[in-house]
Amino acid sequence: MEHFTKILEGYQSFRNKYVHGDSSIMQYLSDYGQKPQTMVVSCCDSRVDPALILQCDPGDLFVVRNVANIIPPYEKDEAHHGTSAALEFGVCFLKVDHLILLGHSQCGGIQALLDESRVGQNDFISSWVSLIKAPRCNECTTDEYAKLALHQSYKNCLTFPWIKEKVLRKELEIHLWFFDIKTGEIFTYFDAKKEYLPLSVE
């Protein structure tokens, strides 16, 4: 119950900070709608909250979270595509300028991909993480493979015609970020150097 009490106290703090008073952010967002310039595709992992990591206010980020922060390939069929629908809304309707693919260390979804035997209940997990087609690396750590998975998600992004078009027109920039849970540090991929380096705030 102590944990749930913390959640309720957090709700009250949220209302005190963002709702009450003449400069209510929530009132403003209600009146004028959301206009985020950045979309984040992040993992469901409870330790990886994009708004908390980036210290953003409501309305700053358009966020979709799924197991292992995977971008599926473009598939226009009769199946249900939650992440693809969120991408379409963020890119085509909200017209975000930046799309951040946020991977992280110690990812349980990537661990499930590398060792399916570790998954107990498994109606959906293995099928979902199998969307990652990165080359298997027998000597790769989970974190190293999570970074490879980011590159596969990036490639999948470009299978969406309206994402590829905006990237080519330089109307959308895609970022590959990797969050290290232990150090609280973000590493970003530099294509020119073919490596992940600490994110610079300058």
C-alpha positions, 0 to 999 in steps of 0.5 A: 500500500505504501507504493500506491500511496506514493502514486496518489501523492504524485497525482496530487503533486501533478495537480498542484504543479500543472493544474492549479493557478492562473498559468495552468499548463493543462488548461492551456493544452486543453484550449489550444491542443497538443503541438509536440515537435518531438515523438519518442518510441520507447520501451515499456520498461518502468525504469525508462520514462522519456518524460522523466529522463528528459524532464519534459512538461505535458505536451512536450513529447508524443510518446508510444511505448512497446516491448523493446521499443520496436518499430515494425515494418510497414504493413497495410493489412487487416491486422491491428497495428498500434505502433504504426497508428501512433507513428502515422498520427505523430508524423502525418497529423502532429507533424513532429520534427524529430523522431527519437528511437529510445533503446535502453540497457538490460532490456527484457524484450531483447533478452526474450529475443535472444533466449526464448526459453526465459519467457514463461507466459508467451502468447505474444512476446516472442512473435513481437520481438521476432520483428527484429531481424538484426544479424544474430551475434553469438558474442553480443551482450544484450545491450549490444544487441539492443543497439543493433535492434535500434538500427533495424527499427530505423530501417523499418521506419523507412519502409513507411512511405510518409516517413521516408518522404519526410526524411528525404525532404529533411522535414523529419530527423530520426535519432537513435538513442540508447539509455544506460539505466545504471549511469542514467546517461544517453548515448546517441548514434553518429552515422559518420563515426558508426558508433554511439557516443554520449549525448551532448547538451551543447 
